[in-house]
Amino acid sequence: MYHQPVLKNRRTLLERAEKFISEIYFTDCNLRGRLYGDACPLESISSSLSRQRIPFLEAVKQNFEPYQVGDTFGPTWWTCWFKVSLRIPDSWRGKQVHLSWESDGEAMVWRDEQPVQGLTKEGEKTSYILTECLKDDEPHSISLYVELACNSLFGAGQGSMIAAPDPDRKYSVQKAELVVFKSDVRELLTDLEMLVDMVKLLGEGEQRGYQALFTANEMVNLCEPTNPSSFPAARSLAQKFFSQRNGESQHTVHAMGHCHIDSAWLWPYEETIRKCARSWVTVIRLMEKNPHMVFTCSQAQQFDWVKSWYPGLFTQIQHFVKKGQFIPVGGTWVEMDGNLPSGESMVRQFLEGQRFFKKEFGNYCKEFWLPDTFGYSAQLPQLMQGSGITRFLTQKLSWNLVNTFPHNTFFWEGLDGSQVLTHFPPGNSYEMKGKVEDLVNTVKNNKDKGRANHSAALFGFGDGGGGPTQLMLDRLDRVQDTDGLPRVQMSSPDRLFSELEADSSLLCTWTGELFLELHNGTYTTQAQIKLGNRRCETLLHDVEVASSLALCLNKTFQYPSEPLQVLWRQLLLNQFHDVIPGTCIEMVVEDAMRYYQGIYQHYDIIRVYISTTILSRYISALLYYQGIYQHYYIIRVYISTTILSRYISAVYYQGIYQHYYIIKVYISTTILSRYISALRYYQGIYQHYDIIRVYISTTILSGYISVVSPVQIASPGGLRGSVTFTLRISDKSTITQEIILDAMCPYVKFNTQVEWFESHKFLKVEFPVRVRSPNATYEIQFGHLQRPTHRNTSWDWARFEVWGHKWADLSEHGFGVSLLNDSKYGYSVHQNTMTLSLLRAPKSPDANADMGSHQFTYAVMPHTGTFQEASVIQWAYNLNNPLRLIDNAPGSHTVAWSAFSVSAAAVILETVKQAEDRKDGLVVRLYESHGSSVSVYLTTGFPITEAWHCDLLERVDPSRPAPITASGISISFSPFQIVSLLLYLK
């Protein structure tokens, strides 16, 4: 047979093959148009609309009305249940029969009172397989229910995906019928699709690309769409091509099914529960059909939801976990934000997550799985190591705005020197589709060629859920070992990392934080969520300390472990990487604030419980100082009407005159007449996530536009001197501040209330200071780090807005200034100007983000010496951890008592709690905060029998007892080391 030379007709041949499988062109005569055979209507379909998300057994009792395909229903966030009756024609014997269902919204099929299949047009799932091959003994008449959520895979954004939801959107079913599915056509289509993609992606310079083009053209020549008997010959050509193997040196791609589901984002928490069910039940169906399939899935919270709402599905998941196909990963309660949660919150993410996975699936996770977040704290490697994890997978740094991160596989070294093996899938996605493009990009983008010859490819629809499809699996099966492409094997995280570990001596090391050069607006947006998080972190800390001390004083005290676990899990859920950063819709914000309010209320209940059951005969107030508890302020202070009376005449501030004029504050009627704490009100268009660095001087309003209430003296002196004033900062917004000077307090405090009703604006406070230093210091989890104050390189410039926790400091030798806060996370220090980000006003995905009234506090603390010597760390704790009184019974006397003390100021006692598995044990967690090597003694005010080092999961290290001496428990620390001790009570 004569063949026209391929080289002269590449474009023509490629277009011919493309049109042969096109979904748009020539479907009346091409192969794609033969994918489905006969069709028949359903016997009946009826619907019932519900405002609420209701369980199946409740839904089926509703009143169902006849429904016609094309009729609309809604609005957004409602649920429409469909009752479907169907009969498969007897003439379809031996054929594969599907329920073809195309609709707006996300749907799930229920059969025999169990969820069996997700249906989502956006997720390429538009049919439910009724039978693979119809037999006489199978039921031909079937009743099903379809639960349809009135929202899409990505919420219901008005005009664009990441926009505020359209509450009035209507939905419809466009197709609902029975069809015969032709699997032989699907197989041939997949062959041709993969060949055509290889032609395109390998290009004209690759011999293998021409071989793919030649093979595809020959298949089109042989295949007659209306004659299935022509298919085998065409398929044999494809199989011959795909079976031509690679050399031994070829890169290996470890393919893993994946389904990233944001626990909340453009939809509320409640919808995520159904997203998990729709996605995972579909995965189970695929595993039944494809025994080689492997699926990775993170977030203990989501498993817990499914266990509660869909117990039958959870049992199936447990079955496939045992088989090694459904693989829990991550080890945390949710995929939390990597920047904003406190150190102890991050510990609890791992503690709650790992304990859940161990209990429900029999194993701890070996890998920390955080593909989608907005940065990665330098303390995460130590937290992973302490939680039994030595491997880390993510990919979000591929989104960097300015600089390209130089590695895909490397060792990440944290603040204390801990290292974890880290992998960024080079395909730069956690939702690949198994296409040739994904495989080519995985090899092409690998920045560690020669050092690492294995990479992950996570395939499946994600973010909004959905997961893998059969088509994705079929694509990958075609090219397991095909010349011209990398090797592909269905794999697991353990297998991937084991391969990487085998050659890990060649890998490079990255030290310090993994800073994402994007989405830095997440440090500020949704200020109420950030305030709620900080307050609840403090409240739960305080309840645990008080409960622990109560337990020490009376062994009959019932430690509130179960209520505390519930409250901690609610807080951890709100630390999800689209909630605490503020990148979520308004409904999620409302849910988050309800959780915070519940924590506040439960705190009050537990506080009263502690007070009335145990402390009545000890102290009129449980007074504890954070940081154990200000090393030079461990003073027996009696909370009474005479407190500090001896200091009133000794300390009386009428003003602060720092030798560098850091803050020009006069406690008088003229205060701030020309200087309003450097408030700046930034105008400009800012993306819903990002702060684009637009510092246009002509658009900055320095200070205010008018005085609403002039400066007044609120407290004339004595223990406190303060002034207040109110300014109008726009025609819509005002700011009220009380500037406070307290006796014995080294900082000036700004209690602030803002009525904020802006659009695309950014409120910051700036403090120009007379300090010169190339670096500023920022508190992070269990420590601090430095970042440049200059813009020498693109890496420096990209960090124009950075995150920190309770304080930031700018110091030169012998002197410095610290900026403290009680609920803020966004900072910028450029040259000698210290800036704290206060509020933003983005309009998507929440059109009302940050609108309303805000109350917060920040403080400025000039100091001599280093910030360590000035106890900035402890003072920041004091600002965030106010004294809490636990009232005693009337008539009791006061007894002074110190529960804990630490012999060195560098070590902070962060946490005191009951041990998870020993009611007679306390866990105390300490960390070195100065960046020094130090040995200390921890003393206690109650007897203990033993002390042991344990990890963050509270597993005792039998080789590391903590020596108990006459001076206390002896502990040695390296810089920024976290130490957990298990103390057995006597």
KOLDRENTI-24260 format. One record per residue (C-alpha): x, y, z. Coordinates in steps of 0.25 Angstrom, whole numbers, padded with zeros to 4 digits, always signed. Layout:
// residues N
XYZ/...
***
This chain:
// residues 986
+0000+0000+0000/+0005+0014-0004/+0006+0024+0008/+0007+0039+0006/+0020+0044+0013/+0016+0049+0026/+0027+0060+0026/+0019+0067+0015/+0006+0067+0022/+0008+0068+0037/-0003+0079+0039/-0013+0072+0030/-0011+0059+0036/-0012+0064+0050/-0025+0072+0048/-0031+0060+0041/-0028+0052+0054/-0033+0063+0063/-0046+0064+0055/-0048+0049+0056/-0050+0050+0071/-0055+0064+0072/-0067+0067+0082/-0070+0079+0073/-0067+0076+0058/-0074+0065+0050/-0080+0058+0061/-0091+0053+0052/-0080+0044+0045/-0068+0044+0053/-0064+0034+0064/-0068+0043+0076/-0082+0043+0071/-0083+0027+0073/-0080+0027+0087/-0094+0025+0091/-0104+0016+0085/-0119+0015+0087/-0126+0024+0097/-0139+0023+0104/-0147+0032+0114/-0148+0030+0128/-0162+0024+0133/-0164+0036+0142/-0156+0047+0149/-0162+0056+0161/-0155+0066+0170/-0156+0072+0184/-0149+0085+0187/-0143+0087+0201/-0137+0100+0207/-0128+0091+0216/-0118+0080+0214/-0126+0068+0220/-0123+0053+0222/-0127+0043+0212/-0138+0037+0221/-0144+0050+0223/-0143+0054+0208/-0151+0042+0203/-0163+0046+0212/-0164+0059+0205/-0175+0062+0195/-0170+0060+0181/-0176+0067+0169/-0175+0063+0154/-0163+0069+0148/-0160+0072+0133/-0146+0073+0128/-0142+0087+0126/-0151+0093+0137/-0143+0102+0147/-0142+0101+0162/-0134+0108+0173/-0129+0117+0178/-0114+0116+0181/-0111+0107+0193/-0124+0100+0193/-0125+0085+0190/-0134+0078+0180/-0137+0063+0182/-0141+0055+0170/-0149+0042+0170/-0145+0034+0157/-0153+0022+0152/-0147+0014+0140/-0148+0002+0132/-0136-0004+0124/-0142-0010+0111/-0140-0025+0109/-0134-0023+0096/-0122-0016+0102/-0118-0030+0107/-0102-0031+0108/-0100-0016+0107/-0094-0006+0116/-0106+0003+0121/-0104+0017+0127/-0113+0027+0134/-0109+0039+0126/-0111+0051+0135/-0106+0066+0132/-0110+0077+0141/-0106+0089+0147/-0101+0087+0161/-0094+0076+0168/-0102+0063+0169/-0101+0049+0176/-0109+0037+0173/-0115+0029+0184/-0119+0014+0182/-0124+0005+0193/-0123+0016+0203/-0108+0018+0200/-0100+0028+0192/-0094+0021+0180/-0089+0031+0170/-0086+0046+0169/-0091+0053+0157/-0084+0067+0153/-0084+0072+0139/-0072+0081+0142/-0065+0069+0148/-0067+0061+0135/-0077+0051+0142/-0090+0051+0135/-0094+0037+0136/-0097+0026+0146/-0094+0011+0141/-0106+0003+0144/-0100-0010+0138/-0087-0013+0131/-0094-0024+0123/-0109-0026+0124/-0113-0040+0128/-0127-0046+0129/-0126-0048+0144/-0122-0034+0147/-0133-0024+0151/-0138-0017+0139/-0148-0007+0147/-0140+0002+0157/-0144+0013+0166/-0133+0023+0169/-0132+0037+0176/-0123+0048+0172/-0119+0058+0182/-0115+0071+0175/-0109+0083+0182/-0112+0097+0176/-0097+0101+0174/-0087+0097+0164/-0073+0090+0167/-0068+0104+0170/-0079+0111+0178/-0088+0121+0171/-0080+0133+0168/-0088+0144+0161/-0081+0147+0148/-0068+0140+0151/-0064+0128+0159/-0057+0136+0170/-0068+0146+0172/-0078+0147+0183/-0089+0137+0181/-0102+0140+0173/-0113+0136+0183/-0124+0136+0173/-0118+0127+0162/-0127+0116+0156/-0123+0102+0153/-0128+0091+0143/-0127+0077+0138/-0123+0077+0124/-0123+0062+0121/-0128+0050+0129/-0129+0037+0120/-0125+0023+0119/-0114+0021+0109/-0105+0009+0103/-0091+0012+0105/-0081+0007+0095/-0068+0004+0103/-0061-0001+0090/-0062+0013+0084/-0057+0019+0097/-0045+0011+0097/-0042+0015+0083/-0045+0030+0086/-0035+0029+0097/-0024+0023+0089/-0025+0034+0078/-0026+0045+0088/-0013+0041+0095/-0006+0039+0081/-0011+0053+0076/-0006+0059+0089/+0007+0053+0088/+0008+0059+0073/+0005+0073+0079/+0014+0072+0091/+0026+0065+0086/+0027+0074+0074/+0032+0074+0060/+0047+0072+0065/+0044+0058+0072/+0044+0045+0064/+0034+0039+0074/+0024+0050+0071/+0024+0046+0056/+0022+0032+0059/+0010+0036+0068/+0005+0044+0056/+0007+0033+0046/+0000+0023+0055/-0012+0032+0058/-0013+0034+0043/-0013+0019+0040/-0024+0017+0051/-0033+0027+0044/-0031+0020+0031/-0035+0006+0037/-0046+0011+0046/-0060+0012+0040/-0069+0018+0052/-0081+0011+0047/-0075-0002+0047/-0070-0007+0060/-0063-0019+0054/-0052-0009+0048/-0048-0005+0062/-0039-0017+0067/-0030-0014+0055/-0029+0000+0059/-0027-0003+0073/-0016-0013+0070/-0008-0002+0064/-0009+0007+0076/-0005-0004+0086/+0007-0007+0077/+0011+0007+0078/+0009+0009+0093/+0016-0004+0096/+0029+0001+0090/+0037+0003+0103/+0046+0013+0109/+0061+0012+0113/+0065+0009+0128/+0069+0024+0130/+0055+0029+0128/+0048+0038+0138/+0038+0031+0146/+0024+0037+0149/+0017+0032+0162/+0002+0034+0158/-0007+0036+0170/-0022+0038+0170/-0025+0051+0177/-0037+0060+0181/-0034+0072+0188/-0046+0077+0195/-0046+0091+0201/-0052+0089+0215/-0059+0103+0212/-0056+0113+0201/-0067+0117+0191/-0077+0108+0199/-0080+0106+0213/-0075+0095+0222/-0088+0088+0221/-0087+0086+0206/-0073+0081+0208/-0079+0069+0215/-0087+0065+0203/-0075+0068+0194/-0067+0058+0201/-0078+0048+0200/-0080+0050+0185/-0065+0050+0182/-0061+0038+0191/-0073+0029+0187/-0069+0031+0173/-0055+0027+0176/-0060+0014+0183/-0067+0011+0170/-0054+0013+0162/-0046+0004+0172/-0056-0007+0170/-0054-0007+0155/-0039-0004+0155/-0032-0012+0166/-0019-0005+0163/-0024+0009+0166/-0018+0017+0177/-0025+0029+0183/-0019+0039+0194/-0027+0047+0203/-0024+0056+0214/-0032+0064+0225/-0037+0056+0237/-0048+0066+0239/-0054+0061+0225/-0053+0047+0229/-0060+0050+0242/-0071+0057+0235/-0073+0045+0226/-0073+0035+0237/-0084+0043+0244/-0093+0046+0232/-0090+0034+0223/-0086+0022+0232/-0088+0012+0221/-0078+0019+0212/-0068+0021+0223/-0068+0006+0225/-0065+0004+0210/-0054+0014+0211/-0048+0006+0223/-0048-0007+0215/-0041+0000+0203/-0031+0006+0213/-0027-0008+0218/-0025-0012+0203/-0015-0001+0202/-0023+0006+0191/-0030+0017+0199/-0018+0024+0206/-0020+0034+0217/-0009+0045+0217/-0006+0058+0223/-0007+0055+0238/-0014+0068+0241/-0028+0071+0245/-0030+0080+0233/-0020+0085+0222/-0018+0098+0231/-0012+0111+0227/+0003+0110+0228/+0005+0124+0234/-0005+0129+0243/-0009+0118+0253/+0000+0119+0266/+0010+0108+0269/+0001+0101+0279/-0010+0101+0269/-0001+0094+0259/+0003+0084+0269/-0012+0081+0271/-0014+0080+0256/-0004+0068+0256/-0009+0063+0270/-0024+0062+0266/-0021+0058+0252/-0011+0047+0255/-0019+0041+0266/-0031+0040+0257/-0024+0033+0246/-0018+0023+0256/-0031+0020+0263/-0039+0019+0250/-0029+0013+0240/-0019+0007+0249/-0007+0015+0245/-0001+0029+0246/+0002+0037+0234/+0016+0037+0229/+0015+0049+0220/+0010+0064+0223/+0001+0067+0211/-0002+0082+0209/-0003+0084+0194/-0011+0097+0195/-0007+0108+0205/-0001+0122+0205/+0012+0120+0211/+0020+0110+0220/+0025+0114+0234/+0040+0111+0237/+0036+0103+0249/+0028+0093+0241/+0039+0083+0239/+0041+0082+0254/+0026+0081+0256/+0026+0069+0246/+0038+0062+0252/+0031+0063+0266/+0018+0057+0260/+0025+0045+0254/+0026+0051+0240/+0038+0052+0231/+0033+0055+0218/+0025+0067+0212/+0018+0069+0199/+0012+0082+0194/+0012+0090+0181/+0007+0104+0184/+0021+0111+0182/+0020+0109+0168/+0010+0121+0168/+0021+0130+0172/+0019+0144+0167/+0033+0148+0164/+0044+0137+0167/+0044+0123+0162/+0047+0113+0174/+0059+0106+0170/+0055+0091+0174/+0045+0081+0173/+0051+0070+0182/+0060+0075+0194/+0062+0075+0208/+0055+0086+0216/+0062+0090+0228/+0054+0098+0239/+0057+0108+0249/+0063+0098+0259/+0071+0090+0248/+0060+0079+0247/+0060+0074+0233/+0049+0067+0225/+0049+0061+0211/+0041+0070+0202/+0034+0068+0188/+0027+0078+0179/+0021+0071+0168/+0028+0077+0156/+0015+0077+0148/+0011+0089+0157/-0003+0084+0160/-0010+0075+0170/-0022+0072+0160/-0016+0067+0147/-0024+0059+0137/-0015+0048+0133/-0012+0055+0120/+0001+0054+0112/+0003+0069+0115/+0003+0066+0130/+0014+0055+0128/+0022+0064+0119/+0022+0076+0129/+0026+0067+0140/+0039+0064+0133/+0041+0077+0127/+0039+0085+0140/+0047+0076+0149/+0058+0086+0154/+0066+0074+0161/+0069+0066+0148/+0080+0057+0151/+0078+0058+0166/+0064+0052+0166/+0058+0043+0156/+0044+0041+0162/+0032+0050+0163/+0018+0050+0167/+0006+0053+0158/-0007+0055+0166/-0019+0053+0156/-0033+0056+0159/-0043+0068+0159/-0040+0077+0172/-0042+0089+0180/-0057+0087+0179/-0056+0072+0179/-0059+0062+0168/-0047+0053+0168/-0042+0044+0157/-0050+0038+0146/-0049+0025+0138/-0044+0033+0126/-0032+0038+0134/-0029+0024+0138/-0030+0019+0124/-0021+0030+0119/-0010+0026+0129/-0011+0011+0127/-0008+0014+0112/+0006+0020+0115/+0011+0012+0126/+0024+0010+0119/+0024+0017+0105/+0036+0022+0098/+0036+0037+0097/+0029+0039+0111/+0033+0036+0125/+0030+0023+0131/+0017+0024+0139/+0013+0015+0150/+0001+0015+0159/+0007+0018+0172/+0006+0022+0187/+0013+0033+0195/+0021+0023+0202/+0026+0017+0190/+0030+0030+0184/+0037+0036+0196/+0044+0022+0198/+0050+0024+0184/+0054+0038+0186/+0060+0034+0200/+0069+0024+0193/+0076+0035+0185/+0075+0046+0195/+0090+0048+0197/+0089+0056+0184/+0079+0065+0188/+0080+0080+0192/+0075+0087+0205/+0067+0099+0206/+0068+0106+0220/+0057+0115+0226/+0043+0118+0222/+0036+0115+0209/+0030+0128+0206/+0019+0129+0196/+0021+0142+0187/+0006+0143+0185/-0007+0144+0193/-0001+0153+0204/-0014+0160+0206/-0018+0147+0214/-0010+0153+0226/-0021+0164+0227/-0034+0160+0221/-0046+0156+0230/-0040+0163+0242/-0052+0157+0251/-0047+0143+0248/-0033+0146+0251/-0037+0153+0264/-0046+0141+0267/-0035+0131+0265/-0025+0139+0274/-0035+0140+0285/-0039+0126+0284/-0025+0121+0284/-0023+0129+0297/-0036+0124+0303/-0033+0109+0301/-0019+0111+0306/-0025+0117+0319/-0035+0107+0321/-0025+0096+0320/-0015+0103+0329/-0026+0105+0340/-0032+0091+0338/-0018+0085+0340/-0015+0093+0352/-0029+0089+0358/-0025+0075+0355/-0012+0076+0362/-0019+0082+0374/-0030+0071+0375/-0029+0058+0368/-0044+0056+0368/-0046+0068+0359/-0051+0064+0345/-0043+0070+0335/-0052+0074+0323/-0045+0066+0312/-0057+0063+0304/-0062+0078+0303/-0048+0083+0301/-0046+0073+0289/-0059+0078+0283/-0055+0093+0284/-0041+0090+0279/-0046+0083+0267/-0055+0095+0264/-0043+0104+0265/-0035+0095+0256/-0046+0095+0246/-0046+0110+0245/-0031+0110+0242/-0033+0103+0229/-0025+0110+0218/-0037+0118+0212/-0044+0122+0225/-0034+0128+0234/-0027+0135+0223/-0041+0141+0219/-0042+0136+0205/-0056+0130+0207/-0070+0135+0204/-0078+0142+0214/-0086+0129+0218/-0073+0123+0223/-0069+0135+0231/-0083+0134+0238/-0080+0119+0241/-0066+0122+0246/-0071+0133+0255/-0082+0124+0261/-0071+0114+0264/-0063+0125+0271/-0075+0129+0279/-0078+0115+0283/-0063+0114+0289/-0066+0127+0297/-0078+0122+0303/-0072+0108+0306/-0060+0116+0312/-0070+0123+0322/-0076+0110+0326/-0063+0102+0328/-0058+0114+0336/-0070+0114+0346/-0068+0099+0347/-0054+0100+0351/-0057+0111+0361/-0068+0104+0368/-0062+0091+0369/-0048+0092+0373/-0041+0106+0375/-0050+0111+0386/-0040+0109+0397/-0028+0113+0390/-0027+0127+0383/-0036+0138+0381/-0031+0138+0366/-0023+0128+0358/-0012+0138+0353/-0003+0132+0343/+0007+0139+0335/+0009+0134+0321/+0024+0132+0317/+0026+0126+0332/+0021+0136+0334/+0030+0148+0331/+0043+0143+0337/+0045+0155+0346/+0030+0157+0348/+0027+0143+0356/+0022+0151+0367/+0012+0147+0377/+0002+0158+0374/-0011+0158+0381/-0023+0163+0373/-0030+0172+0383/-0034+0186+0385/-0019+0189+0389/-0012+0184+0377/-0001+0193+0373/-0005+0204+0382/+0010+0205+0386/+0013+0208+0372/+0003+0220+0369/+0012+0231+0375/+0025+0225+0370/+0021+0224+0355/+0013+0234+0348/+0015+0236+0333/+0012+0250+0327/+0018+0246+0314/+0029+0237+0307/+0041+0244+0303/+0050+0233+0296/+0064+0238+0293/+0061+0235+0278/+0047+0242+0278/+0041+0229+0273/+0027+0233+0277/+0023+0247+0279/+0012+0246+0289/+0008+0256+0299/-0003+0253+0309/-0010+0266+0307/-0021+0273+0300/-0011+0276+0288/-0007+0261+0286/-0007+0256+0272/-0012+0270+0267/-0002+0268+0256/+0002+0253+0256/-0008+0242+0257/+0000+0230+0260/+0004+0230+0245/-0009+0224+0240/-0009+0222+0226/-0021+0219+0217/-0017+0213+0204/-0025+0214+0192/-0024+0206+0179/-0030+0193+0173/-0025+0181+0181/-0028+0166+0176/-0037+0158+0185/-0025+0151+0191/-0013+0160+0188/-0007+0173+0191/-0001+0178+0179/+0010+0187+0183/+0004+0201+0179/+0010+0212+0187/+0006+0224+0179/+0008+0236+0188/-0003+0244+0181/-0013+0234+0185/-0009+0233+0200/-0017+0240+0210/-0008+0243+0222/-0015+0243+0235/-0029+0247+0233/-0039+0257+0226/-0046+0263+0238/-0047+0262+0253/-0060+0256+0259/-0056+0257+0273/-0044+0265+0278/-0034+0260+0287/-0039+0258+0301/-0032+0253+0314/-0038+0240+0318/-0030+0236+0329/-0022+0248+0336/-0011+0239+0342/-0008+0230+0354/-0007+0216+0349/-0012+0220+0335/-0011+0232+0326/-0019+0232+0313/-0025+0241+0303/-0036+0238+0293/-0040+0244+0279/-0048+0241+0267/-0045+0244+0253/-0052+0243+0240/-0043+0235+0230/-0053+0236+0218/-0067+0240+0216/-0071+0226+0220/-0061+0222+0231/-0056+0227+0245/-0046+0223+0255/-0046+0224+0270/-0033+0222+0278/-0030+0222+0292/-0015+0224+0294/-0011+0218+0308/+0001+0219+0317/+0001+0209+0328/+0010+0209+0341/+0020+0198+0340/+0017+0196+0325/+0028+0199+0315/+0019+0201+0303/+0010+0211+0298/-0004+0204+0295/-0014+0208+0284/-0028+0203+0287/-0034+0205+0274/-0048+0204+0268/-0051+0206+0253/-0064+0207+0246/-0060+0202+0233/-0069+0203+0220/-0059+0204+0209/-0057+0198+0195/-0043+0193+0190/-0036+0201+0201/-0025+0197+0211/-0023+0203+0225/-0009+0202+0231/-0002+0209+0242/+0012+0213+0240/+0023+0217+0250/+0036+0224+0244/+0047+0221+0255/+0061+0225+0256/+0067+0211+0255/+0076+0206+0244/+0077+0191+0242/+0077+0183+0229/+0068+0173+0236/+0055+0173+0244/+0051+0161+0253/+0037+0155+0253/+0031+0145+0263/+0026+0132+0257/+0022+0119+0263/+0031+0116+0275/+0041+0126+0271/+0045+0137+0262/+0052+0140+0249/+0058+0151+0241/+0055+0157+0228/+0062+0169+0220/+0057+0183+0221/+0064+0186+0208/+0060+0183+0193/+0073+0178+0188/+0069+0166+0180/+0056+0161+0174/+0055+0151+0186/+0055+0163+0196/+0045+0172+0188/+0035+0160+0187/+0034+0161+0202/+0029+0175+0203/+0017+0170+0211/+0020+0158+0221/+0014+0151+0232/+0017+0150+0247/+0010+0148+0260/+0009+0156+0273/+0021+0165+0270/+0032+0170+0260/+0045+0177+0264/+0055+0187+0257/+0067+0188+0265/+0081+0194+0264/+0092+0191+0274/+0087+0195+0288/+0074+0200+0284/+0061+0197+0276/+0046+0198+0275/+0036+0187+0275/+0022+0187+0269/+0012+0178+0277/-0002+0174+0274/-0014+0166+0279/-0020+0161+0266/-0012+0165+0253/-0002+0157+0245/+0002+0166+0233/+0015+0174+0234/+0024+0182+0225/+0037+0188+0230/+0044+0196+0219/+0057+0203+0223/+0053+0211+0236/+0038+0210+0234/+0030+0200+0242/+0016+0197+0237/+0005+0188+0242/-0007+0184+0233/-0020+0187+0240/-0032+0185+0230/-0035+0183+0216/-0047+0184+0207/-0047+0174+0196/-0060+0171+0189/-0059+0156+0185/-0061+0145+0189/-0068+0153+0200/-0075+0166+0196/-0076+0170+0210/-0062+0166+0215/-0058+0174+0227/-0069+0183+0226/-0074+0188+0240/-0068+0191+0254/-0055+0186+0258/-0047+0187+0271/-0033+0183+0273/-0020+0188+0280/-0006+0190+0276/+0006+0195+0284/+0019+0202+0281/+0031+0198+0291/+0044+0205+0290/+0055+0198+0297/+0069+0198+0301/+0078+0186+0298/+0073+0174+0289/+0058+0171+0289/+0062+0158+0296/+0068+0166+0308/+0056+0175+0308/+0046+0164+0309/+0038+0168+0297/+0034+0153+0295/+0028+0153+0309/+0021+0167+0308/+0015+0162+0295/+0009+0150+0302/+0004+0160+0313/-0003+0168+0303/-0010+0156+0297/-0012+0148+0310/-0019+0157+0320/-0021+0152+0334/-0033+0144+0337/-0040+0143+0350/-0046+0130+0355/-0054+0135+0367/-0054+0127+0380/-0064+0124+0390/-0068+0135+0400/-0060+0135+0413/-0048+0128+0409/-0034+0133+0411/-0023+0136+0401/-0012+0126+0399/+0000+0130+0390/+0004+0118+0381/+0013+0117+0369/+0010+0105+0360/+0022+0106+0350/+0035+0114+0348/+0046+0113+0339/+0060+0117+0342/+0064+0125+0329/+0056+0136+0322/+0059+0129+0308/+0050+0118+0311/+0035+0120+0310/+0025+0110+0316/+0015+0110+0305/+0005+0099+0309/+0000+0091+0321/-0010+0081+0319/-0015+0067+0323/-0008+0056+0316/-0017+0049+0305/-0016+0035+0310/-0013+0037+0325/-0022+0044+0334/-0011+0045+0345/-0001+0051+0335/+0001+0066+0330/+0008+0070+0317/+0016+0083+0318/+0021+0089+0305/+0033+0098+0306/+0041+0105+0295/+0054+0113+0294/+0050+0127+0289/+0063+0135+0288/+0071+0126+0278/+0081+0121+0288/+0086+0108+0294/+0082+0108+0309/+0080+0098+0320/+0069+0101+0330/+0061+0096+0342/+0046+0095+0342/+0040+0095+0356/+0026+0091+0360/+0018+0095+0372/+0012+0080+0373/+0019+0067+0374/+0022+0058+0362/+0027+0044+0362/+0033+0043+0348/+0036+0052+0336/+0039+0048+0322/+0042+0054+0309/+0031+0051+0299/+0028+0055+0285/+0016+0064+0280/+0007+0052+0279/+0010+0050+0294/+0018+0037+0292/+0028+0035+0302/+0043+0033+0298/+0047+0022+0308/+0062+0026+0306/+0060+0040+0310/+0055+0042+0325/+0055+0056+0329/+0064+0057+0342/+0057+0062+0355/+0067+0069+0363/+0067+0077+0376/+0066+0090+0367/+0055+0084+0358/+0054+0076+0345/+0067+0078+0337/+0064+0081+0322/+0074+0085+0311/+0070+0093+0299/+0076+0096+0286/+0072+0109+0278/+0057+0109+0276/+0055+0095+0281/+0041+0090+0285/+0041+0081+0297/+0029+0073+0302/+0030+0066+0316/+0020+0056+0321/+0019+0058+0336/+0013+0047+0345/+0005+0053+0357/+0007+0047+0371/
***
